[in-house]
Amino acid sequence: MKAVVLAGGYATRMWPITKHRPKMFLPVGESTVVDRIFAELEGDDRISEVYVSTNERFAPEFEAHLAESEFEKPRLSVEETSEEDEKFGVVGALAQLLEREGVDDDVLVIAGDNLISFAVSDFLDYFEDNGAPTLAAYDVGSREKAKSYGLVELEGDRVVSFQEKPDDPKSTLVSIACYAFSQDTLSLLSTYLEDGNNPDEPGWFVQWLQDREPTYAYTFEGAWFDIGTPESYLDAVGWHLDGESLVAEDATVENATVGENVHVMAGATLENTHVDYSVIFPDATVKNADVRRSIIDEGTHLEELDLAGALIGAHTTINGPSE
């Protein structure tokens, strides 16, 4: 079995934090979002190869990251795009990858920005037991949130209806961009695309597919974060830290208070500052400030500021008004 990790997005909703780094490399605790996925795939003997589908802009970053990592299975497969408006869509990019790499096997497809609490091995067990297309589904608990995802309706565990980003969701159970397809099912991708169907989200393919062959949902409880916004990223960090804080040994904290769910990275400096529910990247300096639910990128210098919900790009200097 092969795995495809989708990592081709440009994460424009998180700029400037993700303008020059893939959002999959954002740290959650001591690891990164995508390394959590790589670790699970590395440990499952059913997965022989892992294709990391990314774009031309971020290919060098992924090459360097994989070269420095401990993982042996992942290898890059690069889409010929470098801007948001050049994207093929997820389904289109997946079809191209399968053809480009000559994949002729069952395939696990998972988004590289998914932070999930279930074991991928359990999901694959479920797929093998059913012997049919399988998706992972999660109850987001809010109809407003459900509007942003693919809505799943089930009879037992079988998918009987799938709506991609409905305006009026009838439930709160959504697909989370984790799919398993057999080799035979994937052969239908070309038919789907040649018939002019939507090449963007995998949910459109699932919606088309479930009318043609049995499709199942692996539902789970616990946690799931689709890390595509600053809020969802900070929520993922908060879930991992669980009210604690993580401060690098070589960070400087002088006359400062570090509240709940704060990650302060290597070389950062906090002086006369309060920080709560935030991420401070390496070598950032924050003095005489109050920082809440914010992301402060590396090499930044901030003084005399009151920040809430802020995104501060790398190597920025801001000096607020002195009292």
N, C-alpha and C positions, 0 to 999 in steps of 0.2 A: 504494500500500500504506500502511496505517496501522500505528502502533505503540501498544501499551498498556503503560505502566510501572506495575506493581502496587506501590502505596505506601500501603496502607490499614491496615497492622498497627500494633499499639500497643507491641510490643517489651517486654512485661512482664518477660521474663527478664533484661533489661538495666537495669531500674530501679535506682537513681534517675537514671542517666545519660540514659536515653531517656524519662523521664516527661514532660518538657516540651520535648523536641526529637525529631523523627523520626529513627530510626536511620539513614535514608538520608543524613542530613547529617553523619554522623560522618566526620571527616577521615581519609583514607589518603594520607599525604604531603601535597602541596600542594593536592590536590583532595578531593572528597568521593565517597562510594560512588556516589550517584546521578548526579553530574555526569560521572563516567566513562562511564556509559551514555548520558546525554544527548549527550555529545560524539560518540560513535560514530553515534548515530541522526541527529544534525545533519549528519554528513558523508556520509551515504548518500542519494543522490538518489532512490532507490526509495521512501523514506519521506517521505510528504507531510505528515503530521501525527502528533504524539505526544500521546496522552492520558495524563495523570498521574492515576491513580485513587487518591485518598486519602480520608480521613474528615473529618468536620466539625471535629473537634478540631484537626487539624493543617493544615487548609486555609489559615488565615492565614499560617502559617510557609512553606508552599509558594508562596503568592502573592507574599510578600516575596522569597523566594529566586529565583523565576523572574523577577521584575521587575528584580532586580539582576544577573541572569546575562547572558551573551552569546548565549544560545540563543534561536532564533526559533520553532522548531517546537513545543516543549512548551506545553500548555495544561491547566488543571485540569479534572477531572471529579470532582465530590465525591459520595461515598456519604453517605446520610442516616444516619450513625451517629456517635456520639461516645464510646462505651464498648465494651470488648472483647466483652461479652455481647450486643451489638446487631449484630454483624457478620453479613453475609449469607453468608459463605463466599466463597472466591475465584471459584469458578465462577458462583455466583449474582450476585456483584458485577460480573463480566465481562459476563454476559448483560444486566444492567441498564444497564451503560455503553453497550454496543453499541446498545441500544434508545434510550437517552437521547440519545446523540449522533448517531443515525441513520447509523451506520457500515455501509456496504454495499461492502465491499472485502476483499481479503486482509489478514490482521492478524498482526503479530508481537506476542507477549505475553512480557514479561520481568519478573522480579521486581526491584524497585528496590534490594534489598539483596544482589544477586548481584555478587560481584567475580570476574570471569572473565578468563582469559588468552587466549582466542581472540577473533578479530575477528568482530563481529556480521555484518559484510558477508560473511564466508566462510560463516556459518550460513545467511544468506539465499540465497547462491549455491546451496548444497546443496538448500535447499527448492525453489528454482525448477527445478533440474535434475530433481528427483523429481516435482514437481507433485503433492505429496501431503502430508498432515499430518506435521509433523516436530518432534521434540524434541531437545534437547541432552542428552547423557549422559556421565557421568564416573565413573571407577572410584575409589571412596573408599578402597579397599584394606583395609577392615575390615567384617566382617559385623555387628559391633555398631553401627558408624556407619550401615550400610545400613538398619537397623531404623527409622531416623528419616525415611526418604525413600521415594520411589516406585522400586521395583525393576524394572529393565528386562531382559527376556530377548530375545535377537536371533537371527535366522537371516540371516547376512550383515548387512545394514544394516536389515533390516525387523524391526519390533517384533512378536513373536509372543506375548508375555505381559507383563503389567504388573500389579504388585502394590503397592498403596499401603501403606507402613509395615508390612511383614510381620513377624510374630513370629519366623519362622525363615527368614531370607533364604538363597536358594540361590546367590547370587552377590554381588558388591560393585559392580555397575554400576547407577547410579541416575540418575534424571531430575533436572535442576537448575533447573526453573522457567524455562525458555526454550523457547517454542513458536512455531511458525508454522502458521497455518491458512488455508485458502482460504475465500473467501466462501461456497462451497457447504457446506463442512464446518461453518462457524459457524452455518448455518441449522439444524443439528441440535441446537444448544444448547437451544432451547426444548423440543424433543422429550425430550431427556435430563432436563431439570428437571421437565417435566410428568409424566413417568413416575415421579417420586418418587426419583430417584437423588441421591446425595450431592452437596450444593452446595459442599462445603468446598474440598478441594484439587483443582487441575487434573488431577492424576494419576487421579482417579476418572473424569473425563471421557475421558481417554486410554485407560484400561482398557476402558471401554464402547465407545469409538470403534474400537479396533484389531480388534475382532471384526466390524466392519461395513465398514471400508475400509482399504486398505493404509496403514500408518503407519510412518515411518522415524525412525531415530536418527542424529544427528550426534555421533559420539564424538570426544572430544578428550583430549589429555594436557596437562600443564602444571599450572596452578593453578586452583582454584575455592574460593571461600569463601562460605558461606551465613551472612551476618553477622546472627545472631540471639542470640548469647550473648557474654558478655565474652571468653571464650576464643577464639571464632572471630574476633572483631574484633581482638584483640591478635595472633593468628596472621596475619591479613591485613596488619596494619601491619608485622609482622616480615617477611613475604614481600616487601612493597614496599621496605622499608629495606634488606633483605638484609644485616643485620649492622651497618649504619651507624646513625648517629643524626642527627636533624633538630632543630636548635635555632634558634628565631627570633632574628633579629638583636637585637631589643630585649629578649630574655629576660636575666635576671641570673643568672649562675652563679658563685658565690663559694665557693672551697674545697670544691667539689663534684665528684663524678665521674659522668659520664654514660656508661653502658655501651652494650651493643648494643641495637638496635631500640627506641630511645627517641625519642619526639616531644615536644618542649617548645615550647609555643606562645607567641604574643606576650604580653609583659608578665609572664610567669611568673618566679618567683624561686626559685632553689635555693641554699641555704646549708648548708655542713657536712653534705652529704647525698650518698648514693649512690642512683642510679636505674638500673634495668635492666629492659628489655622492658616498658615502660610508656608511657602517654600522659598528659601533663600539659597541661590546657587553659589558655586565656588567664587571666592575672592570678591564677593560683594561687600560693601561697607555701608552700614546704616547707623546714623548717629542722631540722637535727639529726635526720635520719631515714634509714632504709634502706627503699627502695621497690622491690618486685619484682612483675612481672606484675600491675600495678594500673592503674586508670583514675581520675585525680583531676580532677574537674570544675572549672569556672571559678570564680574568686573564692574559692577554698577556702584556709584557713589551717591548716597542720598543723605541729606541733612535737613533737619527742621521741617519735617513733613508729617501730616496726618493722612494715612492712606487706607482706603477700604475698597476692596474689589479692584485693585490696580494690577496692571500688567506693565512691568518696566523692562524694556529691552536691554540687551547686553551693552556694557560699556557706556551706559548713560550716566550723566552727572546732573543732579537736580539739587539745588540749594533753596529751601523754602525761606520765608521771611523770618528773621530772628526777632525774638521778643524784645 
